[in-house]
Amino acid sequence: MDTFRYGKSEALFNRALAVIPAGIPGHLSHTWLTPAGAYPSYAVSGRGARFTDVDGNEFIDYLCAFGPMILGYSHPLVTRAAAQQLELATVLSQPPPNVVELAEELVATVTAADWAFFCKNGADVTALATVVARAATGRKKIVLVNGGYHGTAAWMQADGSPGVLPSDVSNVLHVDWNDVDGFAALVAEHAGDIAGFMAAPYFQPLWADDVMPAEGYWQSIQEICRREGIVLIIDDVRCGFRLDLRGSSEYFGFTPDLVCLSKAIANGHPLSALVGSDALKDAISSVAAIGTFWYEATAFAASLATLRELKRLDAPSLIAAKGEQLAKGIHAAAAEHGYEMVITGAPAMPSFRIAGDEADKIPLSTDWSGECTRRGAYLAAFHNQFLSTAHTDEDINRTAEIASDAFAELRRRHG
């Protein structure tokens, strides 16, 4: 099977190094997408579940723009809705009427939502959620899960990270995932001073397997929060609308006070939302929170079209079935060449690891993902994948063939 070349991509990256720090900052940098040379640097177009890079290589995409694409790139209903709004306006001196319509749609869709407040990025709403929790309780401290991710603001990073001051994280406490007793101990130690607890619906660390909540975990966390007056915040930025349209908390059977949403909410158009209970409506109304582009109207139009199409398709069920089909194909491809693939997380958002890899290095898994990518199935070893409604049987069957060829290359290279 032929492998892709990235000559134009690399030439453009070398130009970027002169004018953009690191060329491509963040999670798409060359230091994150390893091994070197396996991934393109720039993409130019997308249709359905595939995108094309500047060299003309076409990829079946299992990162889905790291989550925002859920209906397919350039989905006609979403594109049309955004284009129609674009003819009217993007940002005006007053909010557009479709912001009200979208808030009503979210309140009717997400079980925990009595109101909706809109921003642009996931980190906007995770940060806002902590401010709301503090405003509502008059307390200072926020509890996070060790190894969790909620964005790159200073309070979300480890003490000692470049540019992060001790004062930035002095009121952030940490507890291990699935450790109810540890959380109860923190609550007792800091009695009356914990404003909120924030976590993703299930644990999705870098360089390690995903871990589902233990039986009764969320119900126990909810009970402690309710008893102690702690605001329960779910960071549903990554999982939202893929596990359950009503919110991932419904998937796991509990009720948060605040839910942070973004990524798939508008099928790639920049939008995020904080939704929550009536009990916190006065608190969020009292805080200073505004952004220049938070009332940009095309994203609201795109989100309305996205949510309605997701409902029509019963998207979570459809995506879960596609994830199970993909897992079956990759398991079979691995076994064909004498490997065992460990697949963790929800079927809609699987994480892949070759059994036997060291958790902090996973060299085989990294090589395998790179070999899949340079053959046309875009995967990353350090991050969960994403399925979409646009992935077809043809895409998944082709991915199984690519996976098999990548395993054969690993066997040839590593013995």
PEBEL-V733365 format. One record per residue. SS is DSSP state (alpha for helix, beta for strand, coil for the rest). PHI is phi in radians with two decimals (none if undefined). NEAR is the number of other C-alpha atoms within 10 Angstrom. Layout:
BEGIN
SS & PHI & NEAR
SS & PHI & NEAR
END
This chain:
BEGIN
coil & none & 8
coil & -1.17 & 7
coil & -1.98 & 12
coil & -1.31 & 20
coil & -2.07 & 17
coil & -2.23 & 19
alpha & -1.03 & 13
alpha & -1.15 & 16
alpha & -1.07 & 18
alpha & -1.22 & 18
alpha & -1.11 & 11
alpha & -1.18 & 14
alpha & -1.11 & 19
alpha & -1.13 & 13
alpha & -1.14 & 11
alpha & -1.10 & 14
alpha & -1.00 & 12
alpha & -1.33 & 10
alpha & -2.25 & 9
coil & -2.20 & 11
coil & -0.94 & 9
coil & 1.20 & 15
coil & 1.38 & 18
coil & -2.30 & 16
coil & -1.27 & 12
alpha & 1.39 & 11
alpha & -1.30 & 11
alpha & -1.83 & 15
coil & -1.22 & 13
coil & -1.16 & 20
coil & -1.38 & 13
coil & -1.58 & 14
coil & -1.47 & 21
coil & -1.95 & 18
coil & -1.36 & 18
coil & -1.02 & 12
coil & 1.52 & 15
coil & -1.52 & 22
coil & -2.09 & 27
coil & -1.28 & 26
coil & -1.69 & 23
coil & -2.45 & 18
beta & -2.06 & 16
beta & -2.06 & 10
beta & -2.73 & 14
beta & -2.58 & 18
beta & -2.48 & 13
beta & 1.06 & 20
coil & -1.68 & 24
beta & -2.20 & 21
beta & -2.30 & 22
beta & -2.10 & 19
beta & -1.59 & 19
coil & -1.21 & 18
coil & -1.58 & 18
coil & 1.51 & 16
coil & -1.34 & 17
beta & -1.89 & 20
beta & -2.06 & 24
beta & -1.37 & 24
beta & -1.72 & 28
coil & -1.87 & 25
coil & -1.77 & 21
alpha & 0.86 & 26
alpha & 1.06 & 16
alpha & 1.07 & 18
alpha & 2.10 & 25
coil & -1.11 & 24
coil & -1.37 & 28
coil & -2.19 & 29
coil & -1.80 & 29
coil & 2.00 & 24
beta & -1.10 & 23
coil & 0.94 & 17
coil & -1.07 & 18
alpha & -1.06 & 14
alpha & -1.16 & 15
alpha & -1.24 & 26
alpha & -1.08 & 18
alpha & -1.13 & 15
alpha & -1.08 & 19
alpha & -1.16 & 23
alpha & -1.16 & 15
alpha & -1.12 & 13
alpha & -1.20 & 18
alpha & -1.06 & 16
alpha & -1.15 & 9
alpha & -1.54 & 10
coil & 3.11 & 13
coil & -1.86 & 16
coil & -2.01 & 16
coil & -2.10 & 11
coil & -1.35 & 6
coil & -2.31 & 7
coil & -1.08 & 14
coil & -1.40 & 18
coil & -1.13 & 10
alpha & -1.23 & 17
alpha & -1.17 & 21
alpha & -1.22 & 12
alpha & -1.07 & 13
alpha & -1.22 & 20
alpha & -1.04 & 21
alpha & -1.09 & 15
alpha & -1.12 & 16
alpha & -1.18 & 23
alpha & -1.10 & 18
alpha & -1.35 & 14
alpha & -1.79 & 17
coil & -1.56 & 22
coil & -0.98 & 19
coil & -1.40 & 23
coil & -1.69 & 23
coil & -1.82 & 20
beta & -2.69 & 19
beta & -2.44 & 22
beta & -2.22 & 18
beta & -1.89 & 24
beta & -2.34 & 24
coil & -2.11 & 21
coil & -2.01 & 18
alpha & -1.04 & 24
alpha & -1.13 & 22
alpha & -1.02 & 23
alpha & -1.46 & 28
alpha & -1.18 & 27
alpha & -1.14 & 16
alpha & -1.07 & 21
alpha & -1.05 & 27
alpha & -1.19 & 22
alpha & -1.14 & 20
alpha & -1.10 & 24
alpha & -1.05 & 27
alpha & -1.21 & 22
alpha & -1.13 & 19
alpha & -1.29 & 22
alpha & -1.81 & 18
coil & 1.25 & 13
coil & -1.90 & 16
coil & -1.85 & 18
beta & -1.58 & 22
beta & -2.10 & 24
beta & -1.80 & 22
beta & -2.11 & 23
beta & -1.55 & 19
coil & -0.97 & 15
coil & 1.47 & 14
coil & -1.33 & 21
coil & -2.37 & 18
coil & -2.38 & 23
coil & 2.17 & 16
coil & -2.09 & 10
coil & -1.07 & 13
alpha & -0.99 & 17
alpha & -1.17 & 20
alpha & -1.55 & 19
coil & -1.76 & 20
coil & -1.29 & 16
coil & -1.01 & 17
coil & 1.68 & 10
coil & -1.13 & 10
coil & -0.91 & 9
coil & 1.44 & 10
coil & -1.67 & 16
coil & -1.61 & 15
alpha & -0.95 & 14
alpha & -1.17 & 11
alpha & -1.15 & 16
alpha & -2.07 & 18
coil & -1.16 & 13
coil & -1.91 & 15
beta & -1.93 & 20
beta & -1.86 & 17
beta & -2.30 & 16
beta & -2.47 & 19
coil & -1.26 & 14
coil & -1.09 & 22
coil & 1.20 & 20
coil & -1.78 & 15
alpha & -1.12 & 19
alpha & -1.09 & 13
alpha & -1.10 & 14
alpha & -1.16 & 24
alpha & -1.06 & 16
alpha & -1.16 & 13
alpha & -1.08 & 16
alpha & -1.08 & 18
alpha & -1.19 & 13
alpha & -1.16 & 11
coil & -2.01 & 12
coil & -0.94 & 10
coil & 1.31 & 16
coil & -2.20 & 20
beta & -1.73 & 28
beta & -1.44 & 25
beta & -2.72 & 28
beta & -2.08 & 26
beta & -2.18 & 23
beta & -2.75 & 19
coil & -1.29 & 24
coil & -1.04 & 24
coil & -2.50 & 24
beta & -1.44 & 21
coil & -2.25 & 23
coil & -1.36 & 16
coil & -1.38 & 17
coil & 1.06 & 17
coil & -2.74 & 21
coil & -1.19 & 21
coil & -1.21 & 21
beta & -2.30 & 15
coil & -1.32 & 17
coil & -1.16 & 15
coil & -1.12 & 12
coil & -0.99 & 10
coil & 1.43 & 14
alpha & -1.03 & 17
alpha & -1.16 & 21
alpha & -1.14 & 15
alpha & -1.22 & 16
alpha & -1.07 & 20
alpha & -1.08 & 20
alpha & -1.07 & 15
alpha & -1.12 & 17
alpha & -1.08 & 22
alpha & -1.11 & 14
alpha & -1.14 & 8
alpha & -1.71 & 16
coil & 1.24 & 16
coil & -1.67 & 27
beta & -1.34 & 26
beta & -1.62 & 24
beta & -2.02 & 25
beta & -1.86 & 24
beta & -1.49 & 27
coil & -1.74 & 27
coil & -1.03 & 27
coil & -1.44 & 23
coil & -1.55 & 23
coil & -0.95 & 26
coil & 1.34 & 24
coil & -1.67 & 28
coil & -1.61 & 24
coil & -2.78 & 19
coil & -1.11 & 20
coil & -1.42 & 18
coil & 1.99 & 26
alpha & -1.13 & 25
alpha & -1.10 & 23
alpha & -1.17 & 17
alpha & -1.04 & 12
alpha & -1.85 & 19
coil & 1.36 & 10
coil & -2.58 & 17
coil & -2.23 & 20
coil & -1.40 & 24
coil & -1.56 & 24
beta & -2.33 & 29
beta & -2.26 & 30
beta & -1.69 & 29
beta & -2.20 & 28
coil & -2.94 & 31
alpha & 0.74 & 28
alpha & -1.30 & 29
alpha & -1.08 & 29
alpha & -2.39 & 26
coil & 0.91 & 28
coil & 1.88 & 25
coil & -1.36 & 22
coil & -1.24 & 23
coil & -2.85 & 28
beta & -2.48 & 29
beta & -2.55 & 26
beta & -1.86 & 26
beta & -2.09 & 27
beta & -2.92 & 25
coil & -1.47 & 18
alpha & -1.01 & 13
alpha & -1.08 & 11
alpha & -1.88 & 20
alpha & -1.16 & 16
alpha & -1.17 & 12
alpha & -1.11 & 16
alpha & -1.23 & 20
alpha & -1.20 & 12
alpha & -1.56 & 11
coil & -1.55 & 14
coil & -1.49 & 9
coil & -2.62 & 15
coil & -2.76 & 11
coil & -2.42 & 10
coil & -0.97 & 9
coil & -1.90 & 14
coil & -1.19 & 20
coil & -1.84 & 23
coil & -1.15 & 22
alpha & -1.45 & 23
alpha & -1.15 & 27
alpha & -1.17 & 28
alpha & -1.10 & 30
alpha & -1.10 & 25
alpha & -1.10 & 27
alpha & -1.16 & 28
alpha & -1.02 & 23
alpha & -1.11 & 23
alpha & -1.12 & 24
alpha & -1.08 & 23
alpha & -1.20 & 14
alpha & -1.26 & 15
alpha & -1.05 & 20
alpha & -1.16 & 13
alpha & -1.05 & 9
alpha & -1.48 & 13
coil & 0.88 & 14
alpha & -0.98 & 22
alpha & -1.02 & 22
alpha & -1.15 & 15
alpha & -1.13 & 17
alpha & -1.19 & 25
alpha & -1.06 & 21
alpha & -1.12 & 16
alpha & -1.15 & 22
alpha & -1.11 & 23
alpha & -1.16 & 15
alpha & -1.12 & 16
alpha & -1.11 & 23
alpha & -1.06 & 22
alpha & -1.07 & 14
alpha & -1.15 & 19
alpha & -1.30 & 26
alpha & -0.99 & 19
alpha & -1.15 & 18
alpha & -1.12 & 24
alpha & -1.12 & 21
alpha & -1.09 & 13
alpha & -1.01 & 13
coil & -1.95 & 16
coil & 1.47 & 12
coil & -1.95 & 17
coil & -2.08 & 17
beta & -1.71 & 19
beta & -1.62 & 17
beta & -2.09 & 21
beta & -2.15 & 19
coil & 1.58 & 18
coil & -1.22 & 20
alpha & -0.96 & 23
alpha & -1.27 & 24
alpha & -2.51 & 26
coil & -1.33 & 24
beta & -1.95 & 26
beta & -1.97 & 27
beta & -2.64 & 25
beta & -1.34 & 19
coil & -0.99 & 15
coil & 1.76 & 13
coil & -1.16 & 13
coil & -1.27 & 14
coil & -1.04 & 13
coil & -1.60 & 9
coil & -2.27 & 12
coil & 0.59 & 18
alpha & -1.13 & 16
alpha & -1.13 & 20
alpha & -1.11 & 23
alpha & -1.13 & 22
alpha & -1.07 & 22
alpha & -1.11 & 25
alpha & -1.06 & 27
alpha & -1.11 & 25
alpha & -1.18 & 27
alpha & -1.10 & 28
alpha & -1.12 & 26
coil & -1.26 & 24
coil & -1.87 & 25
coil & 2.01 & 25
beta & -2.01 & 26
beta & -1.37 & 25
coil & -2.33 & 28
coil & -2.34 & 25
coil & -1.36 & 26
coil & -1.60 & 22
coil & -2.48 & 21
coil & -1.12 & 28
coil & -1.53 & 23
coil & -2.31 & 27
coil & -1.72 & 29
coil & -2.36 & 30
coil & -1.21 & 23
coil & -1.47 & 20
coil & -1.16 & 22
coil & -1.75 & 14
alpha & -1.02 & 12
alpha & -1.07 & 9
alpha & -1.04 & 17
alpha & -1.23 & 21
alpha & -1.13 & 15
alpha & -1.13 & 16
alpha & -1.10 & 26
alpha & -1.09 & 24
alpha & -1.15 & 18
alpha & -1.11 & 22
alpha & -1.04 & 26
alpha & -1.10 & 23
alpha & -1.14 & 20
alpha & -1.16 & 25
alpha & -1.12 & 27
alpha & -1.08 & 20
alpha & -1.14 & 17
alpha & -1.08 & 18
alpha & -1.10 & 14
alpha & -1.14 & 9
alpha & -1.39 & 9
alpha & -1.80 & 8
coil & 1.40 & 7
END
